[in-house]
């Protein structure tokens, strides 16, 4: 199950994020080109240094979200019971855990989100922050839950 989930995420990341992670490079001969694939991140830890939780049991369900956060907006405090990772496509985003750990992202930065840790994001920039996030969950399990503040 884990191999299939990783395989699906790999294929989806190349399809959805192609402009960010795969580029065409023109070779020395003018008619020659090649595809270049760049790993944005490869880790077994979330951005706060904690080991990722094991994948849940059950039928895998992949969710991909494109989230737009207007300048000056703050997301509600929430947590994710499943592993998720994303890439900030544009703008800036600061992610803060309720314990005060902070991560500043700029356009093009990858993130492996914290799991089961309440946190929120805030766009302190002057333009909307656009992020694509991949969630590796199971059917009938929420990918995000709101936390009382």
C-alpha positions, -999 to +999 in steps of 0.1 A: +000+000+000+028+024+009+046+018-024+014+024-044+007+056-024+042+069-030+040+059-067+007+078-071+021+109-054+052+108-076+032+106-108+007+133-096+035+157-086+051+155-121+017+161-138+005+189-115+037+206-107+055+201-140+065+238-144+080+238-109+098+205-108+105+194-144+119+217-169+130+213-205+167+221-210+180+227-245+211+206-252+243+217-270+227+208-304+199+232-312+174+203-319+182+184-287+162+187-255+159+166-224+136+164-194+152+173-161+135+161-129+145+178-097+135+164-062+122+194-043+123+174-010+128+138+002+124+132+039+108+111+066+102+141+088+078+170+088+091+206+087+093+207+125+117+177+127+092+151+139+091+117+122+061+112+099+034+089+113+028+056+096+002+055+068-033+047+081-048+013+072-076+012+047-083+021+011-059+049+001-074+081-010-053+109-025-066+145-023-049+174-041-059+209-031-049+242-046-053+268-018-053+306-023-047+328+007-052+365+001-026+390+013-030+396+051-052+366+057-048+340+084-060+304+082-079+290+112-059+268+135-062+232+123-044+199+122-040+171+097-044+134+108-027+123+075+006+129+059+006+158+034+031+178+015+029+208-009+047+234-029+041+272-026+035+282-062+035+320-055+036+345-027+047+340+008+033+319+036+043+316+073+032+284+091+031+285+129+024+257+154+006+264+186+039+257+204+054+286+185+075+268+159+076+288+127+084+281+090+086+309+064+079+298+029+085+318-003+075+310-039+088+276-050+095+262-015+083+227-006+067+218+027+061+185+044+034+194+069+031+186+105+008+157+114-016+158+144-001+191+154-023+222+156-010+250+134-021+279+112-008+297+082-007+335+076+001+354+044+021+383+056+030+393+020+014+418-004+001+393-030-020+361-027-002+329-016-010+300-039-001+265-026-008+230-040-010+203-013-011+165-017-028+145+011-022+108+015-052+096+034-078+069+034-115+069+024-139+084+050-111+100+070-108+138+072-076+153+059-079+184+081-097+192+113-105+226+128-090+233+163-106+255+189-085+286+194 
